[in-house]
Amino acid sequence: MSWVDRLLIASYISPSGMTFNFQYEDVSAEFDKKTTTFIFPNVDGALIQDMGAGESRYPFSVIFSGENYDLEADRFWKATKEAGTGTLIHPKYGIKKVVITSSVKRKDELVSAANQATFDITFSENNIEITSDNIFTKIAEMSDKIKSYTDRYCQYASFNFVKTFATVGAGEITAIRDSATQMFSDVMNQLSYTIGINDDYDSLLKLLDDSIVSTVNDLGNKPANAINLLLSCILIPSQIPNYDVRNKMSIFEALINPKLKTKYYQKVSAQEKSENKNNFLLDKNYLYASAVAMCNSLAYNDLTSREEAIEINERIKESFNSIQNWIDENGRVIEYSDEESDYNQIYELFTQTKNYLITYAFNLSSITKEILDEDRNILEFLQEKYGNLDEIDDFIALNNLTCDDIEMMKRGKEVLYYDKAYS
C-alpha cells in the first residue's frame, strides 16, 4: 500500500448534517504555540515558558466541478454560514471536529475554468466541546478574570508603594534596603527549590540574583523597580504550568507563615515610628503578593477532583484571613490606616477565586478509593463503574498502572477512580 492508497476522500459535514465531497489542491496544516513571557527589570532578554499548542488549522482550496457544480457550490456556500461544529474528513489527517474560522472566499471560474467553483477556507479543530452550561465555558472566563485581577492588584500595589516611599527620608533608606534584601532572600530560597524541579528555569536564578542586587542598591532612586521585581519574583511559581497546584500552595504558605510571626510594637520617636511604618508596608506588600500568587496559580493549573478544589479553597481562605488579621492587629499598634483601594483590589481577586473554586467543586468528579477484594480485569472493572471504556486512559494515569496491572489488577491493590455521578 502506497501513500496514495492511505488518502481519504475529502468531505465536510456541516453542523446541520449537510454532506459534501470535494476536490482540493495541495493541503497544509498549522498551529500556534502557547507561550508565556517573563520580563524582569534590569535583565536583558526574556524567559519564555512553553505552555503547549493551540488549535490545529487546516487551510483548503475546496473545489466543486462538473455539470452541476453551481448547485453543489450554492449548497456549500449556505452550509458555511451555519453556526456550530462540523466534521471534516481530511484526506491526510483524518476525521476532525472543526469550526470555520476564516473568511470564506468563493470564486466561480466562469471564464478561465468553466464548470468550476473554488472556495478558500480554513477549518480549525474544535477538540473541546463547549456548550452554554459546560464547565469549560465558566472556567475559561473565570481564569481570565483571575489573571486580570492579579495584574490590577500589582498595578495598585506598585503605585501605593511608590506614593508612600516618596515621603521616606534619606536616613531610612538603609533600613529599608536591609528589609528588602531579606525579603528577596526568602523568595529566592523558595524559587531555588521550585526551579530545582523545573529544568526550564535553571538559568533564571543567576539573572534574578544580578537584577536583585542592582535593584536594591538603587532602591532610593527607583522604588518602582524594587516593588515590581519583588512582585514578579513571588509570582513566578504560580505561572509554571503542569506543576502540581498543591505544591504551589505549599510554596506560598512557606513565604506567608513565617512572616505572620512578626510583631510590631509602639515606638516613641518620629524616626522609629517612620521606620516601623516602612517595614510594615514592605511586609504587607510581601504577604499580599504571596496570597495573590496563590490565586494566580489557578489560572495556570487544571484541577482534577472536587476534593482538590475544596482543599485549595480552604488553604487560600485560611491564608487570606490570617494575613488580614495580621494587618489589622499590627496596623492598630503602629497607628496605620490601610489603603482601602489596596484592600479592595485583593478582596475582588479572592472573591473571584472563591467563585472559580466553587464552580470547580460542584462540577468536577469526586475521587473514590477502592481496595480490590479479588483479581480484576481492567476492562471489566471500568465497564462496571462507567458502563463504557471512555475513561481508561485517565484511570491508568491516575493509578500509575504498570503493564502487569493493565493485564490483571491483583487482589488487595488500592485503586482510585472518578465518581461521574455529579459531573
C-alpha positions as CSV (number, residue, x, y, z in Angstrom):
1,M,0.0,0.0,0.0
2,S,1.4,3.4,-1.0
3,W,0.8,6.8,0.4
4,V,-1.9,7.4,-2.3
5,D,-3.8,4.4,-1.0
6,R,-3.8,5.9,2.5
7,L,-5.5,9.1,1.5
8,L,-9.2,9.6,2.4
9,I,-12.0,11.1,0.3
10,A,-12.1,14.7,1.3
11,S,-15.5,15.5,2.8
12,Y,-17.2,18.1,5.0
13,I,-20.4,17.6,7.1
14,S,-22.0,20.8,8.3
15,P,-23.4,21.3,11.8
16,S,-26.9,20.6,10.4
17,G,-25.8,17.4,8.6
18,M,-25.3,18.6,5.0
19,T,-22.6,16.4,3.4
20,F,-20.1,17.4,0.7
21,N,-17.4,15.5,-1.1
22,F,-15.0,17.9,-2.7
23,Q,-11.8,18.1,-4.7
24,Y,-8.8,20.1,-3.4
25,E,-5.4,21.5,-4.2
26,D,-2.2,20.9,-2.1
27,V,-3.0,20.7,1.6
28,S,-1.3,22.1,4.7
29,A,-1.8,22.2,8.4
30,E,-0.6,24.7,11.1
31,F,-1.0,25.6,14.8
32,D,0.3,28.3,17.1
33,K,2.4,27.7,20.2
34,K,1.1,29.0,23.5
35,T,3.8,30.7,25.4
36,T,4.2,33.0,28.4
37,T,7.0,35.6,28.5
38,F,8.6,36.7,31.7
39,I,10.4,40.1,31.6
40,F,12.3,41.5,34.6
41,P,13.7,44.9,35.4
42,N,17.4,45.3,34.8
43,V,17.6,42.0,32.9
44,D,18.2,41.9,29.2
45,G,16.2,39.3,27.2
46,A,13.2,37.3,28.4
47,L,12.4,33.9,29.8
48,I,9.8,32.1,27.7
49,Q,7.7,29.3,29.1
50,D,6.2,26.8,26.6
51,M,2.5,26.0,27.5
52,G,1.7,23.7,24.7
53,A,-0.1,24.1,21.4
54,G,-3.2,25.9,20.3
55,E,-5.8,24.7,17.8
56,S,-4.8,23.0,14.6
57,R,-5.9,24.8,11.4
58,Y,-6.4,23.2,8.0
59,P,-6.5,25.7,5.1
60,F,-8.2,24.4,2.0
61,S,-9.0,25.3,-1.6
62,V,-12.3,23.5,-1.8
63,I,-13.2,22.7,-5.4
64,F,-16.5,21.7,-7.0
65,S,-16.6,21.0,-10.7
66,G,-18.8,19.3,-13.3
67,E,-22.2,19.8,-14.9
68,N,-24.0,20.6,-11.6
69,Y,-21.0,22.3,-9.8
70,D,-23.1,25.5,-9.3
71,L,-25.8,23.8,-7.4
72,E,-23.3,22.0,-5.1
73,A,-21.3,25.2,-4.6
74,D,-24.5,27.0,-3.7
75,R,-25.3,24.3,-1.1
76,F,-21.8,24.5,0.3
77,W,-21.9,28.4,0.4
78,K,-25.1,28.1,2.5
79,A,-23.6,25.4,4.8
80,T,-20.5,27.5,5.6
81,K,-22.9,30.1,7.2
82,E,-24.2,27.7,9.7
83,A,-23.2,28.2,13.4
84,G,-21.6,25.3,15.3
85,T,-19.1,22.5,14.9
86,G,-18.9,20.4,11.7
87,T,-16.9,17.4,10.7
88,L,-14.0,17.5,8.3
89,I,-12.7,14.3,6.7
90,H,-9.2,15.4,5.8
91,P,-7.5,13.4,3.1
92,K,-4.2,13.4,5.0
93,Y,-5.0,14.0,8.7
94,G,-8.3,12.1,9.2
95,I,-11.6,13.0,10.9
96,K,-11.7,16.3,12.8
97,K,-14.4,18.2,14.6
98,V,-14.0,21.7,13.1
99,V,-15.3,25.3,13.1
100,I,-14.7,27.6,10.1
101,T,-12.5,30.4,11.5
102,S,-11.5,32.3,8.3
103,S,-13.4,34.4,5.9
104,V,-15.0,32.3,3.2
105,K,-14.0,33.4,-0.3
106,R,-15.9,31.9,-3.3
107,K,-14.6,32.1,-6.9
108,D,-16.7,30.9,-9.8
109,E,-14.3,30.4,-12.7
110,L,-16.8,31.1,-15.5
111,V,-14.1,32.1,-18.0
112,S,-10.8,30.5,-17.0
113,A,-12.1,27.2,-15.9
114,A,-15.8,26.7,-16.8
115,N,-17.9,24.4,-14.6
116,Q,-15.8,25.0,-11.5
117,A,-16.0,26.9,-8.2
118,T,-13.2,27.3,-5.7
119,F,-13.7,28.2,-2.0
120,D,-10.7,29.5,0.0
121,I,-11.5,28.5,3.6
122,T,-9.8,27.5,6.9
123,F,-11.1,24.8,9.2
124,S,-9.9,24.9,12.8
125,E,-10.1,21.9,15.0
126,N,-12.6,22.2,17.9
127,N,-11.5,19.4,20.3
128,I,-13.0,20.8,23.5
129,E,-16.8,20.7,23.3
130,I,-18.3,23.8,24.8
131,T,-22.0,24.4,25.5
132,S,-23.7,27.2,27.3
133,D,-23.8,25.2,30.6
134,N,-20.5,23.4,30.2
135,I,-17.9,23.9,32.9
136,F,-15.2,24.8,30.4
137,T,-17.1,28.0,29.5
138,K,-17.3,29.1,33.1
139,I,-13.7,28.0,33.9
140,A,-12.2,29.8,31.0
141,E,-14.0,33.1,31.8
142,M,-13.1,32.9,35.5
143,S,-9.4,32.0,34.8
144,D,-9.1,35.1,32.6
145,K,-10.6,37.2,35.4
146,I,-8.1,35.9,37.9
147,K,-5.2,36.9,35.7
148,S,-6.9,40.3,35.1
149,Y,-7.4,40.9,38.9
150,T,-3.8,39.8,39.6
151,D,-2.4,42.3,37.1
152,R,-4.7,45.0,38.5
153,Y,-3.6,44.3,42.1
154,C,0.1,44.5,41.1
155,Q,-0.5,47.9,39.5
156,Y,-2.2,49.3,42.6
157,A,0.4,47.8,44.9
158,S,3.2,49.4,42.9
159,F,1.5,52.8,42.8
160,N,0.8,52.8,46.5
161,F,4.3,51.7,47.4
162,V,5.9,54.4,45.3
163,K,3.5,57.0,46.7
164,T,4.4,56.1,50.3
165,F,8.1,55.8,49.5
166,A,8.1,59.4,48.3
167,T,7.9,60.6,51.9
168,V,10.9,58.5,53.2
169,G,13.9,60.4,54.4
170,A,17.4,59.6,53.2
171,G,18.4,58.2,56.6
172,E,15.7,55.5,56.4
173,I,16.8,54.1,53.0
174,T,19.5,51.8,54.5
175,A,17.0,50.1,56.9
176,I,14.5,49.6,54.0
177,R,17.3,48.1,51.9
178,D,18.1,45.6,54.6
179,S,14.4,44.6,54.9
180,A,14.0,44.3,51.2
181,T,17.2,42.3,50.9
182,Q,15.9,39.8,53.4
183,M,12.6,39.5,51.6
184,F,14.3,38.8,48.3
185,S,16.4,36.2,50.1
186,D,13.3,34.4,51.4
187,V,11.7,34.5,47.9
188,M,14.8,33.3,46.2
189,N,15.1,30.3,48.6
190,Q,11.6,29.2,47.5
191,L,12.4,29.8,43.9
192,S,15.6,27.8,44.2
193,Y,13.5,24.8,45.4
194,T,10.9,25.3,42.6
195,I,13.5,25.8,39.9
196,G,15.4,22.8,41.0
197,I,12.3,20.8,40.0
198,N,11.8,22.6,36.7
199,D,14.8,22.4,34.5
200,D,13.5,25.2,32.2
201,Y,14.2,27.7,34.9
202,D,17.9,26.8,35.6
203,S,19.2,29.9,34.0
204,L,16.8,32.2,35.8
205,L,18.3,32.2,39.3
206,K,21.6,34.0,38.3
207,L,19.7,36.5,36.2
208,L,17.5,37.3,39.2
209,D,20.4,37.4,41.6
210,D,22.1,40.1,39.5
211,S,18.9,42.0,39.0
212,I,18.1,42.0,42.7
213,V,21.5,43.4,43.8
214,S,21.3,46.3,41.4
215,T,17.6,47.0,42.1
216,V,18.0,47.0,45.9
217,N,21.1,49.2,45.6
218,D,19.1,51.7,43.6
219,L,16.0,51.4,45.7
220,G,16.2,55.1,46.8
221,N,16.1,56.4,43.3
222,K,13.8,53.8,41.6
223,P,11.5,52.3,44.2
224,A,9.1,51.2,41.5
225,N,11.7,48.8,40.1
226,A,12.1,47.2,43.6
227,I,8.4,46.5,44.2
228,N,7.8,45.4,40.6
229,L,10.7,42.9,40.8
230,L,9.5,41.6,44.2
231,L,6.0,41.1,42.8
232,S,7.4,39.4,39.7
233,C,9.6,37.0,41.7
234,I,6.8,36.0,44.0
235,L,4.5,35.3,41.1
236,I,7.0,33.1,39.2
237,P,6.0,29.8,40.8
238,S,2.3,30.5,40.2
239,Q,2.9,30.8,36.5
240,I,4.6,27.4,36.0
241,P,2.2,25.2,34.1
242,N,1.9,21.5,34.8
243,Y,3.4,21.9,38.3
244,D,1.0,20.5,41.0
245,V,-1.2,23.2,42.4
246,R,-0.9,21.7,45.9
247,N,2.8,22.1,45.8
248,K,2.4,25.7,44.6
249,M,0.2,26.4,47.7
250,S,2.9,25.0,49.9
251,I,5.5,27.3,48.3
252,F,3.4,30.4,49.1
253,E,2.4,29.2,52.6
254,A,6.2,28.8,53.3
255,L,6.6,32.5,52.4
256,I,3.5,33.7,54.4
257,N,3.6,31.7,57.6
258,P,7.0,32.8,59.0
259,K,6.2,36.5,58.2
260,L,2.9,36.2,60.3
261,K,5.1,35.7,63.4
262,T,6.5,39.2,63.1
263,K,5.1,41.5,65.7
264,Y,5.2,45.3,65.8
265,Y,5.4,47.5,68.9
266,Q,4.6,51.1,69.5
267,K,7.6,53.5,69.1
268,V,8.2,56.9,70.6
269,S,10.5,58.9,68.4
270,A,9.4,60.1,65.0
271,Q,12.2,58.3,63.2
272,E,11.3,55.0,64.9
273,K,7.6,55.4,64.0
274,S,8.6,56.1,60.4
275,E,10.9,53.0,60.2
276,N,8.1,51.0,61.8
277,K,5.6,52.1,59.2
278,N,8.0,51.5,56.3
279,N,8.9,48.0,57.4
280,F,5.2,47.3,58.0
281,L,4.3,48.4,54.4
282,L,7.0,46.1,53.0
283,D,5.7,43.2,55.0
284,K,2.2,43.9,53.9
285,N,3.1,44.0,50.2
286,Y,5.1,40.8,50.6
287,L,2.2,39.0,52.3
288,Y,-0.5,40.3,49.9
289,A,1.7,39.4,46.9
290,S,2.2,35.8,48.2
291,A,-1.6,35.5,48.7
292,V,-2.2,36.9,45.2
293,A,0.2,34.3,43.8
294,M,-1.8,31.5,45.4
295,C,-4.9,32.7,43.5
296,N,-2.9,33.3,40.3
297,S,-1.7,29.7,40.4
298,L,-5.2,28.5,39.5
299,A,-5.1,30.3,36.1
300,Y,-2.2,28.1,35.1
301,N,-3.4,24.7,36.5
302,D,-6.3,22.3,35.9
303,L,-7.8,20.9,39.0
304,T,-8.7,17.2,38.8
305,S,-11.2,16.5,41.5
306,R,-13.8,18.0,43.8
307,E,-11.7,17.2,46.8
308,E,-8.7,19.1,45.4
309,A,-10.8,22.2,44.6
310,I,-12.3,22.3,48.1
311,E,-8.8,21.8,49.7
312,I,-7.3,24.6,47.7
313,N,-10.2,26.9,48.5
314,E,-9.7,26.3,52.2
315,R,-6.0,26.9,52.1
316,I,-6.3,30.2,50.2
317,K,-9.1,31.3,52.6
318,E,-7.1,30.5,55.7
319,S,-4.0,32.3,54.3
320,F,-6.1,35.4,53.4
321,N,-7.9,35.6,56.7
322,S,-4.6,35.1,58.6
323,I,-2.9,37.9,56.6
324,Q,-5.8,40.3,57.1
325,N,-5.9,39.6,60.8
326,W,-2.1,40.3,61.0
327,I,-2.5,43.5,59.1
328,D,-5.4,44.7,61.3
329,E,-3.6,43.8,64.5
330,N,-0.2,45.3,63.7
331,G,-1.7,48.2,61.9
332,R,-3.5,49.3,65.1
333,V,-0.3,49.0,67.1
334,I,1.6,51.4,64.8
335,E,-1.5,53.5,64.1
336,Y,-1.6,52.7,60.4
337,S,-4.7,53.1,58.3
338,D,-4.8,50.6,55.4
339,E,-5.2,51.8,51.9
340,E,-8.8,51.0,51.0
341,S,-8.1,50.7,47.3
342,D,-5.3,48.2,48.0
343,Y,-7.7,46.0,50.1
344,N,-10.5,46.3,47.6
345,Q,-8.3,45.0,44.8
346,I,-7.2,42.0,46.6
347,Y,-10.7,41.3,48.0
348,E,-12.1,41.3,44.4
349,L,-9.4,38.8,43.5
350,F,-10.2,36.5,46.4
351,T,-13.9,36.7,45.7
352,Q,-13.3,35.7,42.1
353,T,-11.0,32.9,43.1
354,K,-13.6,31.5,45.6
355,N,-16.3,31.6,42.8
356,Y,-13.9,29.8,40.5
357,L,-13.2,27.0,43.0
358,I,-16.8,26.6,43.9
359,T,-17.6,26.2,40.2
360,Y,-14.9,23.5,40.0
361,A,-16.0,21.8,43.2
362,F,-19.6,21.4,42.1
363,N,-18.8,20.3,38.5
364,L,-15.8,18.1,38.9
365,S,-15.9,14.4,39.8
366,S,-15.2,13.1,43.2
367,I,-12.4,10.5,43.6
368,T,-13.4,7.2,45.1
369,K,-10.8,4.8,46.6
370,E,-11.4,1.1,46.5
371,I,-9.3,-1.9,47.6
372,L,-9.8,-4.8,45.3
373,D,-11.2,-7.9,47.0
374,E,-10.3,-10.1,44.1
375,D,-8.2,-10.0,40.9
376,R,-9.8,-7.7,38.4
377,N,-9.5,-7.2,34.7
378,I,-9.3,-3.5,34.0
379,L,-11.8,-3.6,31.1
380,E,-14.4,-5.4,33.2
381,F,-13.7,-3.0,36.1
382,L,-14.3,0.1,34.1
383,Q,-17.3,-1.3,32.4
384,E,-18.8,-1.9,35.8
385,K,-18.0,1.6,37.1
386,Y,-18.8,3.6,34.0
387,G,-20.7,1.4,31.6
388,N,-18.0,2.1,28.9
389,L,-14.3,2.3,28.4
390,D,-14.0,6.0,27.7
391,E,-12.1,6.7,31.0
392,I,-9.4,4.0,30.5
393,D,-6.6,6.5,29.8
394,D,-7.5,8.6,32.8
395,F,-7.8,5.6,35.0
396,I,-4.4,4.2,34.0
397,A,-2.7,7.6,34.6
398,L,-4.5,8.3,37.9
399,N,-3.3,4.9,39.3
400,N,0.1,4.8,37.6
401,L,-0.7,1.3,36.3
402,T,2.1,-0.9,35.0
403,C,1.8,-3.3,32.1
404,D,1.2,-6.1,34.6
405,D,-1.5,-4.1,36.3
406,I,-3.2,-3.5,32.9
407,E,-3.2,-7.2,32.2
408,M,-4.6,-8.0,35.6
409,M,-5.1,-5.9,38.8
410,K,-4.3,-8.0,41.8
411,R,-6.4,-8.6,44.8
412,G,-5.6,-6.1,47.6
413,K,-4.5,-3.4,45.2
414,E,-5.8,0.1,46.1
415,V,-7.3,1.9,43.0
416,L,-8.8,5.4,42.6
417,Y,-11.5,6.3,40.1
418,Y,-13.6,9.3,39.4
419,D,-17.3,9.2,40.5
420,K,-19.1,10.6,37.5
421,A,-22.4,11.0,39.3
422,Y,-22.1,14.8,39.6
423,S,-20.0,15.6,36.5
